[in-house]
Amino acid sequence: THALSYIVLGTVVLAGAWGCTTIQEPIALSQARTQYRQAQQDPQITVNAPIALREAEQTLRQAERLWVEEEDEVEVQHLAYVSERRIDIARATTEQKLAEADIQRLGEERDQLLLQSRTREAQQATAHATQLEQELATLKAQPTDRGVVLTLSDVLFESNRADLKPGVMRTLYPL
């Protein structure tokens, strides 16, 4: 009877210990939870990929419920894996949207620089045209149907020759 008491007592202690122990949750679940929290704290992800982040959260919550209710380690690991991949999708979506925004911004900057360059070229051309008009006005040029007529005084040629006399160049090209 004494031996029987020890067996019963041992069984009760074992049963009590068995009932009090809990199986530690899978590492994959805690890793998925950590990755989700990190993604949730990143404002770029919450702004640019809210749907993928919400899907990751739903999968993570499903894995946590399944662990608490059934302790199905295989299915919980699977759901944790799916949750981590959805977090990866959220990160990739964020990177893509940020890259697209950079492309848009850089395209706008390029267009602005091209506009500035063309504006500068037009201003230079206008300034050159104004300078040429002033030179023609100084020479008292008169437009005609056939072109521009210039009357040059004090421009003398050598007799029976097309050569200009010395000093005429100052009249033609005044400083």
Backbone hydrogen bonds, N-H to C=O, Kabsch-Sander energy under -0.5 kcal/mol:
donor,donor_aa,acceptor,acceptor_aa,energy
5,S,1,T,-2.0
6,Y,2,H,-1.6
7,I,3,A,-1.9
8,V,4,L,-2.4
9,L,5,S,-2.9
10,G,6,Y,-2.6
11,T,7,I,-2.3
12,V,8,V,-2.5
13,V,9,L,-2.6
14,L,10,G,-2.5
15,A,11,T,-2.8
16,G,12,V,-2.6
17,A,13,V,-2.7
18,W,14,L,-3.0
19,G,15,A,-2.3
20,C,16,G,-1.6
21,T,17,A,-1.4
29,L,26,P,-0.6
30,S,26,P,-1.4
31,Q,27,I,-2.6
32,A,28,A,-2.3
33,R,29,L,-2.2
34,T,30,S,-2.2
35,Q,31,Q,-2.6
36,Y,32,A,-2.4
37,R,33,R,-2.4
38,Q,34,T,-2.2
39,A,35,Q,-2.4
40,Q,36,Y,-2.9
41,Q,37,R,-1.6
42,D,39,A,-1.0
45,I,42,D,-0.5
46,T,42,D,-2.1
47,V,43,P,-1.9
48,N,44,Q,-2.5
49,A,45,I,-2.6
53,L,49,A,-2.0
54,R,50,P,-2.3
55,E,51,I,-2.5
56,A,52,A,-2.1
57,E,53,L,-2.1
58,Q,54,R,-2.5
59,T,55,E,-2.2
60,L,56,A,-2.3
61,R,57,E,-2.9
62,Q,58,Q,-2.1
63,A,59,T,-2.2
64,E,60,L,-2.4
65,R,61,R,-2.6
66,L,62,Q,-2.4
67,W,63,A,-2.1
68,V,64,E,-2.3
69,E,65,R,-2.9
70,E,66,L,-2.5
71,E,66,L,-1.1
71,E,67,W,-0.7
72,D,66,L,-0.7
73,E,71,E,-1.3
76,V,72,D,-2.5
77,Q,73,E,-2.5
78,H,74,V,-1.9
79,L,75,E,-2.6
80,A,76,V,-2.5
81,Y,77,Q,-2.3
82,V,78,H,-2.4
83,S,79,L,-2.5
84,E,80,A,-2.3
85,R,81,Y,-2.2
86,R,82,V,-2.1
87,I,83,S,-1.8
88,D,84,E,-2.2
89,I,85,R,-2.3
90,A,86,R,-2.2
91,R,87,I,-2.4
92,A,88,D,-2.7
93,T,89,I,-2.8
94,T,90,A,-2.2
95,E,91,R,-2.6
96,Q,92,A,-2.5
97,K,93,T,-2.6
98,L,94,T,-2.6
99,A,95,E,-2.4
100,E,96,Q,-2.5
101,A,97,K,-2.1
102,D,98,L,-2.1
103,I,99,A,-2.5
104,Q,100,E,-2.4
105,R,101,A,-2.6
106,L,102,D,-3.0
107,G,103,I,-2.3
108,E,104,Q,-2.1
109,E,105,R,-2.3
110,R,106,L,-2.5
111,D,107,G,-2.4
112,Q,108,E,-2.2
113,L,109,E,-2.5
114,L,110,R,-2.6
115,L,111,D,-2.3
116,Q,112,Q,-2.4
117,S,113,L,-2.4
118,R,114,L,-2.5
119,T,115,L,-2.4
120,R,116,Q,-2.4
121,E,117,S,-2.3
122,A,118,R,-2.5
123,Q,119,T,-2.4
124,Q,120,R,-2.3
125,A,121,E,-2.3
126,T,122,A,-2.5
127,A,123,Q,-2.4
128,H,124,Q,-2.3
129,A,125,A,-2.6
130,T,126,T,-2.5
131,Q,127,A,-2.1
132,L,128,H,-2.4
133,E,129,A,-2.4
134,Q,130,T,-2.2
135,E,131,Q,-2.2
136,L,132,L,-2.4
137,A,133,E,-2.3
138,T,134,Q,-2.3
139,L,135,E,-1.8
140,K,137,A,-1.1
141,A,136,L,-2.5
142,Q,149,V,-2.4
144,T,147,G,-3.7
147,G,144,T,-0.6
149,V,142,Q,-3.0
150,L,148,V,-0.5
151,T,139,L,-0.5
152,L,150,L,-0.7
153,S,151,T,-0.7
155,V,152,L,-0.6
156,L,154,D,-0.7
158,E,163,D,-2.5
161,R,158,E,-1.7
165,K,156,L,-2.7
168,V,165,K,-1.4
170,R,167,G,-0.7
171,T,167,G,-0.5
171,T,168,V,-1.0
172,L,168,V,-1.9
173,Y,169,M,-2.8
